[in-house]
Amino acid sequence: MKKVFNVDLDIKKSTSILVGAVQYDNDTSILSITLKDGNKPFDVPDGYDVELVFRRPDRKIFVVNGDIELKEKNKILNFVLDSSMLSIFGIADIEIRISKDDEVLTTGRFALEIRESLLSSGNEVIAMAKVSAIPIEKIKSVFMGVSSGR
């Protein structure tokens, strides 16, 4: 069960806001990033490290190592966001760092909107309802009774 955010990120320019992360989601939100240099794919050289630099809305910074996946001749950078990164709702700023030894390249930024979870909003929960599945036989019998005029 994963929510994947696909991002095309230019190494030279910042881009717009992504919407969809939810406060306190844990290890289910993945940023899947394809790097570009203008309109051309940007290839991360072998042996380089990739890190996501994530600044929460409260200005606390997290640095997360990423995985590099080869997909259709392109290298995709994958980063998993945990609940501590998503614990504050608002706009988070993100950039990617590519490094090896003393060499460092930092991409343009993008933003991720983290929306407030309704259950963490501080409002009182009035009721919790348990929902159970209705057997298909019962649904069919009710439907057949309605269609035959009973």
Secondary structure, 3 states (H helix, E strand, C coil): CCEEEEEEEECCCCCCEEEEEECCCCCCEEEEEEEEECCEECCCCCCCEEEEEEECCCCCEEEEECEEEEECCEEEEEEEECCCCCCCCEEEEEEEEEEECCEEEECCCEEEEEECCHHHCCCCCCCCCCCCCCCHHHHHHHHHHHHCCC
